[in-house]
Amino acid sequence: MHTITASHKITGCTISKTTAVILDGILQNANFCLADSVVCISETTTAQVIMKPFACGLSTTGCDATAPSGIYEINKGFDKTGITTPFRGIYEDARTQYLIKPDKKTMSCMGNTVTSVGFNVTAVFSKNPYENFTISMGCRSPKLGNPVDFETGLIIVYTAAQYTPTAGWNTFTLPTPYDWDGVSDLVLEVCYDNQTGNAGTVGRQEESITYIY
């Protein structure tokens, strides 16, 4: 059962209505969301039931990749240079991990299945492509606090024999989406293994994750 409460912006009067949402099959993890937060008199809005995965791991639901999606963006507006970028071409090899904490308010009406990962690079200085390029993901209990070392046991979600970054958003579509339970911290890892180093990629960088629901 889900209860919807509406309040008048001026008088503050409220009214509540309760509706039943029946989900067939196994026990589901779902949020009930309205398309609009403000509705004027005589206007209508629509409700959505947003299905959530129970556990982290490669998605096995076979969801339609053309379904509506949202973007969960981290580090927006920050200038990130040097060691924070995954494209550190000045080094022969690099392993970079990001700890992404869930924002329940932002994610409440978003699906938690990650379909792509993007990095915004403002300047490219690399002379050579990044070889043996991989992106991995995994979940970590927030009760453990901030990690003091690299997380292990992650799942590789994207691979490329070579990748050459470009200025702007570099988006990697995952062959198999990754389910994030929306409760655990998400660990995102980027690795590459070159034969030699070269002038590295350094520039303002932002990371985003796109969800399907």
PEZIKA-V737526 format. One record per pair of residues at least 6 apart in sequence whose ideal C-beta (glycine too) atoms are under 6 Angstrom apart, sorted by sequence separation. I is the first residue (numbers start at 1). J is the second residue. If there is no record, write none. Layout:
[[I;J] [I;J]]
This chain:
[[39;45] [88;94] [180;186] [7;14] [5;14] [6;15] [36;45] [35;45] [86;96] [5;16] [34;45] [35;46] [3;16] [4;17] [34;47] [158;172] [3;18] [33;48] [138;154] [158;174] [1;18] [2;19] [32;49] [33;50] [157;174] [117;135] [136;154] [137;155] [1;20] [2;21] [30;49] [31;50] [136;156] [137;157] [30;51] [157;178] [134;156] [135;157] [29;52] [135;158] [29;54] [134;159] [74;100] [133;160] [21;49] [2;32] [133;163] [131;162] [129;162] [130;163] [129;164] [154;189] [151;187] [165;201] [89;126] [135;172] [70;110] [124;165] [137;178] [124;167] [142;185] [121;165] [139;184] [140;185] [121;167] [140;187] [120;169] [138;187] [118;169] [119;170] [137;188] [97;150] [118;171] [136;189] [59;113] [116;171] [117;172] [135;190] [116;173] [134;191] [50;109] [53;112] [115;174] [133;192] [52;112] [132;192] [132;193] [115;177] [130;192] [131;194] [113;177] [114;178] [113;179] [114;180] [112;180] [112;182] [128;198] [127;198] [127;199] [125;199] [107;182] [126;201] [33;109] [125;201] [31;108] [124;201] [87;165] [102;182] [123;203] [122;203] [121;203] [122;204] [56;139] [101;185] [120;205] [99;185] [100;186] [120;206] [119;207] [98;188] [118;208] [97;189] [117;209] [96;190] [116;210] [114;209] [115;210] [95;191] [115;212] [94;192] [113;212] [93;193] [111;211] [110;211] [111;212] [92;194] [111;213] [110;213] [86;190] [92;196] [92;197] [91;197] [90;197] [89;198] [90;200] [89;200] [88;200] [89;201] [87;201] [58;176] [59;177] [59;179] [82;202] [85;205] [81;202] [57;179] [56;180] [56;181] [79;204] [80;205] [53;179] [55;181] [53;181] [76;206] [75;206] [75;207] [74;207] [73;208] [71;208] [72;209] [71;210] [69;210] [70;211] [69;211] [69;212] [67;212] [63;212] [50;213]]
